[in-house]
């Protein structure tokens, strides 16, 4: 593979006031920025237009609120069209140590086919304990690594990830993060965690009934998908446990 071209993806909706601070924090990474506006209000959209004109970032706008999954898919399609090979997706409300993000990009250059996901670490260097949803995801993916995954940061190999999404679009909302990672592991594609010391985390907006329902449906889909694939997944599990000659 030629030298990877990495871009920064940021999905937001009505959060224009958080973007300048995040861009300033991430500027030393020297990555071109693709911001995805998932149906912001008119006043917020206007401020994003102004910020795009000031900073030169690429602004992708979804006219209606479509959900994180659809926004990320649209951004990855555009990133591939623009010639990028990898995309660092960074949630709008978090901030991580720059050295850890630089190390993540360096790992991706050494392992260009691997999907990396960030594992946030607290001030004591501890990762959060897996919640029930993460345990279910790890079980359905037949992968301990997936059990460690958290929202916040992903580093996608764009072409192969988009090929997977063309067959399995995954959830349209926040459940996309988990479901896409499960499908990725079902393909026996490599994924690895990467520790990211957390500097700041803004409180989210809470989980709505619609989001909880979408998450439940996602777990049901992936459970049935796991059962259908279980003969092959069990053979793969035995293969991975066999000692190498």
C-alpha positions as MATLAB code, in Angstrom:
seq = 'XXXXXXXXXXXXXXXXXXXXXXXXXXXXXXXXXXXXXXXXXXXXXXXXXXXXXXXXXXXXXXXXXXXXXXXXXXXXXXXXXXXXXXXXXXXXXXXXXXXXXXXXXXXXXXXXXXXXXXXXXXXXXXXXXXXXXXXXXXXXXXXXXXXXXXXXXXXXXXXXXXXXXXXXXXXXXXXXXXXXXXXXXXXXXXXXXXXXXXXXXXXXXXXXXXXXXXXXXXXXXXXXXXXXXXXXXXXXXXXXXXXXX';
ca = [
       0.000    0.000    0.000;
       1.166    3.539   -0.718;
       1.668    5.949    2.149;
      -1.735    6.162    3.914;
      -3.712    9.391    3.679;
      -5.556    9.973    6.953;
      -8.384   12.448    7.530;
     -10.273   13.454   10.663;
     -14.052   12.820   10.824;
     -16.250   14.670   13.308;
     -20.016   14.107   13.485;
     -22.066   16.800   15.178;
     -25.565   18.202   15.467;
     -26.260   21.595   17.048;
     -22.835   21.487   18.739;
     -21.067   24.204   16.795;
     -19.795   25.822   20.003;
     -17.692   22.722   20.824;
     -16.007   22.395   17.448;
     -13.449   25.278   17.581;
     -12.016   23.998   20.865;
     -11.740   20.444   19.545;
     -10.139   21.575   16.290;
      -7.613   23.656   18.220;
      -6.761   20.662   20.406;
      -6.307   18.356   17.397;
      -4.495   20.844   15.149;
      -1.014   19.411   15.956;
      -2.095   16.152   14.282;
      -2.118   18.101   10.994;
      -5.026   16.132    9.552;
      -7.530   17.443    7.000;
     -10.967   17.705    8.612;
     -14.322   16.409    7.395;
     -17.142   17.647    9.628;
     -20.552   16.030    9.206;
     -23.532   18.181   10.133;
     -26.352   15.774   10.953;
     -29.288   18.137   10.449;
     -28.406   21.038   12.738;
     -30.764   23.958   13.345;
     -30.470   26.884   10.947;
     -28.509   29.074   13.376;
     -26.063   26.285   14.193;
     -25.707   25.369   10.514;
     -24.890   28.991    9.659;
     -22.135   29.082   12.289;
     -20.704   25.840   10.927;
     -20.641   27.370    7.441;
     -18.720   30.334    8.836;
     -16.274   28.050   10.658;
     -15.723   25.981    7.509;
     -14.916   29.135    5.561;
     -12.455   30.228    8.271;
     -10.649   26.900    8.729;
     -10.902   25.289    5.293;
     -12.446   22.132    6.689;
     -14.714   20.066    4.461;
     -18.335   20.352    5.624;
     -20.803   17.614    4.744;
     -24.419   18.477    5.472;
     -27.333   16.125    5.937;
     -30.499   18.195    5.543;
     -32.514   16.062    7.962;
     -31.418   14.454   11.195;
     -30.416   10.979   10.100;
     -28.409    9.508   12.960;
     -24.747    8.853   13.631;
     -24.574    5.710   11.499;
     -25.878    7.388    8.359;
     -23.668   10.421    9.003;
     -20.532    8.300    9.363;
     -21.354    6.305    6.234;
     -21.841    9.517    4.249;
     -18.540   10.872    5.551;
     -16.628    7.678    4.733;
     -18.045    7.673    1.195;
     -16.916   11.268    0.735;
     -13.508   10.560    2.292;
     -12.945    7.708   -0.153;
     -14.041    9.903   -3.063;
     -11.481   12.509   -1.983;
      -8.716    9.891   -2.012;
      -8.202    9.277    1.709;
      -7.250    5.761    2.795;
      -7.968    6.032    6.527;
     -10.337    8.056    8.689;
      -9.911    8.971   12.334;
     -13.433    9.383   13.715;
     -13.451   11.509   16.877;
     -16.567   12.249   18.934;
     -17.265   15.930   19.434;
     -17.478   15.991   23.233;
     -14.240   14.232   24.217;
     -10.564   15.169   24.393;
      -7.670   12.700   24.556;
      -3.916   13.010   24.945;
      -2.370   14.046   21.652;
       0.595   11.710   22.073;
      -1.780    8.752   22.302;
      -3.633    9.849   19.154;
      -0.319   10.267   17.324;
       0.657    6.759   18.427;
      -2.671    5.464   17.138;
      -2.074    6.983   13.694;
       1.441    5.530   13.679;
       0.048    2.061   14.500;
      -2.384    2.409   11.627;
       0.457    3.189    9.233;
       2.229   -0.012   10.328;
      -0.983   -2.068   10.140;
      -3.052   -0.431    7.386;
      -5.733   -3.152    7.175;
      -6.565   -3.031   10.902;
      -9.522   -1.148   12.377;
      -8.486    0.480   15.654;
     -10.826    1.646   18.402;
      -9.934    3.822   21.350;
     -10.216    2.610   24.935;
     -10.522    5.658   27.229;
      -8.351    5.607   30.336;
      -9.047    7.624   33.473;
      -6.446    9.554   35.469;
      -5.339    6.326   37.132;
      -4.834    4.678   33.744;
      -7.838    2.396   34.186;
     -10.324    1.506   31.480;
     -14.030    1.473   32.388;
     -15.552   -1.883   33.245;
     -17.534   -3.378   30.349;
     -21.266   -2.828   30.575;
     -23.927   -5.327   29.578;
     -24.139   -4.033   26.008;
     -20.379   -4.434   25.530;
     -20.484   -7.955   26.936;
     -23.296   -8.866   24.532;
     -21.396   -7.343   21.626;
     -18.281   -9.333   22.482;
     -20.318  -12.530   22.736;
     -22.068  -11.953   19.406;
     -18.805  -11.096   17.681;
     -16.980  -14.070   19.255;
     -14.321  -11.548   20.197;
     -12.888  -10.351   23.493;
     -11.522   -7.298   21.707;
     -15.013   -6.108   20.752;
     -15.975   -6.323   24.411;
     -13.381   -3.603   25.115;
     -14.736   -1.194   22.499;
     -16.231    2.134   23.578;
     -17.633    5.083   21.629;
     -15.274    7.997   21.139;
     -12.526    7.183   18.658;
     -12.257    4.839   15.678;
      -9.602    4.629   12.985;
     -11.081    3.032    9.865;
      -9.346    1.563    6.813;
     -11.818    3.255    4.495;
     -11.933    1.069    1.402;
     -12.408   -2.294    3.125;
     -14.792   -0.822    5.703;
     -16.932    0.739    2.973;
     -16.985   -2.585    1.138;
     -18.419   -4.183    4.268;
     -20.998   -1.400    4.698;
     -22.129   -1.858    1.107;
     -23.333   -5.338    2.077;
     -24.262   -4.668    5.707;
     -25.187   -0.995    6.299;
     -25.569   -1.555   10.100;
     -27.571    0.728   12.358;
     -28.499    4.271   11.392;
     -27.976    5.751   14.870;
     -25.476    5.450   17.701;
     -25.782    1.651   17.591;
     -23.738    1.817   14.370;
     -20.483    1.886   16.384;
     -21.140   -1.525   17.923;
     -22.931   -3.257   15.057;
     -20.329   -2.295   12.453;
     -17.543   -3.621   14.674;
     -19.384   -6.935   15.098;
     -19.809   -7.300   11.333;
     -16.134   -6.419   10.881;
     -15.087   -9.274   13.169;
     -17.525  -11.665   11.510;
     -15.515  -11.064    8.334;
     -12.383  -12.128   10.264;
     -10.995   -8.654    9.645;
      -8.424   -7.393   12.170;
      -9.353   -4.944   14.909;
      -7.309   -3.795   17.876;
      -7.885   -1.611   20.945;
      -5.722    1.426   21.560;
      -5.410    3.058   25.014;
      -6.324    6.758   25.048;
      -5.841    8.742   28.270;
      -8.935   10.922   28.623;
      -8.404   14.622   29.272;
     -12.033   15.791   29.219;
     -15.455   14.321   28.627;
     -18.615   16.330   28.333;
     -21.809   14.791   29.577;
     -23.935   13.403   26.779;
     -27.541   14.213   26.132;
     -28.753   10.976   27.699;
     -30.324    8.020   25.967;
     -33.781    8.480   24.515;
     -36.405    5.759   24.332;
     -35.886    5.591   20.560;
     -32.131    5.087   21.004;
     -32.654    2.392   23.631;
     -35.093    0.615   21.323;
     -32.667    0.847   18.399;
     -29.905   -0.598   20.582;
     -32.140   -3.476   21.662;
     -33.041   -4.263   18.048;
     -29.354   -4.154   17.119;
     -28.489   -6.696   19.823;
     -31.327   -8.929   18.631;
     -30.134   -8.674   15.011;
     -26.555   -9.482   15.897;
     -27.581  -12.340   18.210;
     -29.537  -13.995   15.396;
     -26.672  -13.226   13.010;
     -24.227  -14.865   15.393;
     -26.406  -17.977   15.669;
     -26.581  -18.289   11.884;
     -22.796  -17.917   11.617;
     -21.957  -19.964   14.724;
     -20.623  -23.087   12.916;
     -18.103  -20.994   11.015;
     -17.335  -18.773   14.016;
     -16.679  -21.846   16.203;
     -14.305  -23.285   13.595;
     -12.482  -19.971   13.488;
     -12.288  -19.871   17.282;
     -10.746  -23.361   17.366;
      -8.323  -22.361   14.620;
      -7.186  -19.305   16.569;
      -6.634  -21.366   19.715;
      -4.516  -24.000   18.013;
      -0.793  -23.605   18.702;
       1.160  -22.373   15.733;
       3.852  -24.779   14.387;
];
